[in-house]
């Protein structure tokens, strides 16, 4: 009888441990589902201006390095790769805002005070992040 109780306790503990490990794995990718591998490389000089403009204008909703937040989707995600969302889509989103259509974060407002040239720098930075993550 004692062996049976010990066996039950062991199986329940193992099941709980497996559940917690799976939950942690799910949570670790929750803001960037199907987004690719994490980006950890140093930002090249030619996209650093885009990085700073992204940090100032986009990161509050789209997260540091574009991994998403509870306020906005990850841009380092296969949905935003160039064949699905061309660069012009980013320009239009900045200039006009965009209705929610892939995610349930709500509509994106237009971003005041960001010039087309600055948007282009941001796009170069996002595309670099995507390449680093293996998305395109």
N, C-alpha and C positions, 0 to 999 in steps of 0.2 A: 504494500500500500504506500509506504514512504517513497519508494522508487517512482511510483506512478505520479505522486504529487510533485516530486522533484523534476520529473520529466515534463509535466504540465507547466511548471514555473519556467523551466528552461525554454520551452517552445514559445511561451507567451513573451518572454524577454527577447528572444530572437526575433519574433514577429514585430514587437514594438521597435526594436533597434532598426530593422529593415524599413519599417514605415517611416521612422524619423529620418533615416538616410535618404529615402526617396523624396520626402517632403523638402528636405534641405536642397536636394538637387533640383527640384522643381522651382523652388523659390530663387535659387541662384540665377536662373535664366528667365525669370518672370518678366523683367523689363525688356528683354531682347530675345523673344522667342524666334527661333530659326534665323537668328541674326548672324551666325558665323562665330568664329573663334574670337576671344577677347583681343582687343588691340592693346599692345603694350610697348610698341616701338616709339622711339623719339620722333617728334614731328619734324619733317624736313623743313629747311629754311624757306622754300618756295611756297609752303602752305601755312606758315606760322601766322601771317596776317589774317588769313581766313579763320584760323583757330581762335585768335583773340576776338574777332568779330562774332564768331559763333558763340563764344563764352559770354559776350556782352548782350547778344540779341536772341539767342536760340536755346542755350543750355538750361535756362530755368524750366522750360517745358520738355525739351528733347534730351536733357541729361548731358552730363560731362561726356565728351567723346561720342555723343549721339546715341547712347544706349537706352534712352527713354526714361521717363519718370511716371509718376501717377497722374501728372498733368498732360503728358504728351507722348506720342509714340516714338519708338526708336527709329532713327534714320539709318542706322547701321543694321539694315534688315533687307532681305531679298525683295520685299515689296518696293523699296525705293531704289533698286538698281536701275541703271540708265535705260534699259530696254522697257521698263515698266513706268518709270517716272523720269522722263528726260529732264535735262537741265532747265528747260523752259518752264516745266511744272514748278520748280523751286522758285523761279523768278515770279511767276504768277501768284504763288502762295504768299510771297513776301509783299508783293504790290497790292494784291486784292484780298488776301485771306483765302480760306478754302473751307468748304463744307465738309464735315466729317463723312468719310465714305469707306475707309478700311478699318477704322478703330472706333471705339466708343468713348473718346476723350472729349467730344464736343467739337464745335467749329474752331478753326484757327483764325484769329483776327489778323488783319494786315499789320505789317510791322512798319511803324512810322520811322522815318529818318534814316532808313537803310537805302543807299543808292544802288543802282544796277551794278556798278563796278564792285561795290562791297558784297553784294549778293553773289557775284561771280567768284569772289575770293572764298566766301563761305561754301559755295558749291564745290570748289576745288578741294577744300579741306574735307568735306563730307565724302566726296568720291575717293580721296586718299584713305580715309577711315574704312570705307567699304572694301577697297582693294586689300588693305591690311587684314581685314576679317575674312577674306576669301569670297566675298560676295560677287565681285565682278573683276 
